[in-house]
Amino acid sequence: MVKRSPEDYVFFWTTNHVNGWASQWYPASFTVVVTVGGSAKEVTFPSTEHWMMFQKALLFDDEAIAREVMASNGTSKADMAYVKSLGRKVKNFDDETWKLHRERIVFEGNLHKFRQHAELRSKLLATGKKEIVEASPRDKIWGIGYSEQAAISKSGWGLNLLGKALVQVREALEKEDAAGRG
């Protein structure tokens, strides 16, 4: 059994959690120049989930789904479920290709989010050296597959790819701050 202490972790899952700011569904819009159909334009993404599904669609050359994601501006639970469902409709999806790119895509989206929101950036940096953990009992890829309450006593955690991406974003922001670019 893995010995864990709650003090070693920053747990999050839903947007209404104390650390909900770490969630992909947290409403924190950011603007990025993207290329769709050969033309570059500034696009505002209402959340990092929007970014992820947009990038997933572009990865597999599904401009129709990418445009649907861009047209989806809401951040209610129903809106976010719809955006997530668009990601499941991406044509020509290949899981092996997705696995090669998904972590980079989520890292980039979160880097944009935390660079463009000083308050959220401060919250992320305040996590110090703690491991950031998506305590989703339903997701063993982006999360650990356990709730926060069950996580400490459980072994066999999932991949926690979102938590790991957030740690990488935190490290990138710390380097920027150290270099005077923050």
ZIZISUL-V215918 format. One line per field, one symbol per residue. ss: DSSP state (H for helix, E for strand, C for the rest). A space follows every 50 residues. Layout:
ss->???
This chain:
ss->CCCCCHHHEEEECCCCCCCHHHCCCCCCCEEEEEEECCEEEEEEECCHHH HHHHHHHHHCCCHHHHHHHHHCCCCCHHHHHHHHHHHHCCCCCCHHHHHH HHHHHHHHHHHHHHHCCHHHHHHHHCCCCCEEEECCCCCCCCCCCCCHHH HCCCCCCCCCHHHHHHHHHHHHHHHHHHCCCC
